[in-house]
């Protein structure tokens, strides 16, 4: 795995922030006990596990400055969103929850993938400037 150049620390911090958001959203698995104004995301147990694993990957990638780790977290979340979407179309909820689960996992996943892509572009630009 390749480390990010020095200028990408903003991307690493963003990865940590999205990882923390993923961990917070996993807490909505307990949403049934929350008052109505806080019950806006419905996450099942499987969805919470996906969010916890991907959140840990994103935080690890940001703290160790390894974009491949937060790209892996982004892929995991994006695939989970697509699986949930397909399941909702077939009246089956593989991650538990509802369409809000798909929206949360898809949004976080696409965000992490775009961060990894931006770092890759920065690395390519940094390498071409050194030549």
GIHU-V633167 format. One line per field, one symbol per residue. ss: DSSP state (A for helix, B for strand, O for the rest). phi: phi as a letter, one per 30 degrees, with the letter a starting at -180 (. if undefined). psi: psi as a letter, one per 20 degrees, with the letter a starting at -180 (. if undefined). Layout:
# GIHU-V633167
ss=???
phi=???
psi=???
This chain:
# GIHU-V633167
ss=OOOOOAAAAAAAAAAAAAAAAAAAAAAAAAAAAOOAAAOOOOOOAAAAAAAAAAAAAAAAAAAOOOAAAAAAAAAAAAAAAAAAAAAAAOOOOOOOOOAAAAAAAAAAAAAAAAAAAAAAAAAAAAAAAAO
phi=.cdddedcdddddddddddddddddddddcdddddedcccbccddddddddddddddddddddchceddddddddedddddddddddddchbcdciibddddddddddddddddddddddddddddddddd
psi=qpqqrhijhhhghhggghghhghghhiihjhhiqqhiimipoprgghhgghgghgggggghghilnhhgihggggghgghghggghghhjkpnhjabbhhgggghgggghghhhghgggghggggghhhi.
